[in-house]
Amino acid sequence: MGAESLLVFLIVGLVAGWLAGQVVRGGGFGILGNIVVGVIGAFLAGWLLPKFNISIGGSVISNIVNAFIGAVILLVILRLVKRA
């Protein structure tokens, strides 16, 4: 993975994590935490969405949407675990 790919991956994670933090109130973890949640969410969505035959596309916007979906799922799970 080149430096440009890593930078794009981090930007996608940042945007997706920030958006997920806005949607799931009280679930934000600050800017670095949101990047981590967005990146893990991207991996989660990359694994989970094909299991349900869901394909959004291959552009940067679709990658942000995929990562956002994964980050929201991850934040909801983290909130449920935090409450328990």
N, C-alpha and C positions, 0 to 999 in steps of 0.2 A: 504494500500500500504506500503510495507516494505521499508527499507532504500536502499536495493539493487535495487528494482524496480524503486524507485525514481531516483537513480543514473543512471541507464540505460536510463530512460526516459529523463533525462537532457542531457546525452551524445548524444542520438539520436536527441534531439532538437538542440543541439549545432552544430552537424555535418550538419544536414539538413539546419539550419539557415545560417551557414557559406557558404555552397554550393549555397544556393539560393542567398545570397549576392554577390557571385562571378558571378552568371549567370545574375542577374538583376543588372547591373552596376549602381552605385549611390544609390542603395537601401539598403545598409548595415547600421546597426545601432550600430556598435561596438559589442564586444563579448557578453555582457549581453543582448543587444537588439536582437542580432541574436539568442540567446537561446530562448528568449520570442517569436520571430517570428517563430522559428522552432517548439516550443511546440504548439503555436496556430495553426500553419500550420498543425501539426499532427492531431489536433482535427478537423480542417477544412477538411482535406483529409479523415479522418475517417468518417465524415458525408457526404461529397460530392461524393466520389468515388463509394460507394455502390449505390447511386442514379442512376448512369450510368452503373451499373452492372460490375464494374471494380474491380477485385480482384487480387492483386499481390502475396500474400502469407502470411505466418505467421512468418517468420524468422526476425532476427534483421536487416538484409540488406533490406528486403522488407519494414520493418517499417521505415527505413531511407529514402527509395525511396518514400513511401507514405508521410512522413513528408516533404520531399523535394518538392514534387509536391504541397502540401498545402502551404508551405512557399513561393514558387515562385508565386502562385496565390495571396497570401496575399500581397507580396511585390509589385506586379503589381498594385493591387487595391490601396495600400497606395500611390504609385507614382502617380496614376491618381487623387486621392483625393488631394494630395499635390499640383499638378499643377493647380487644379481648384480654 
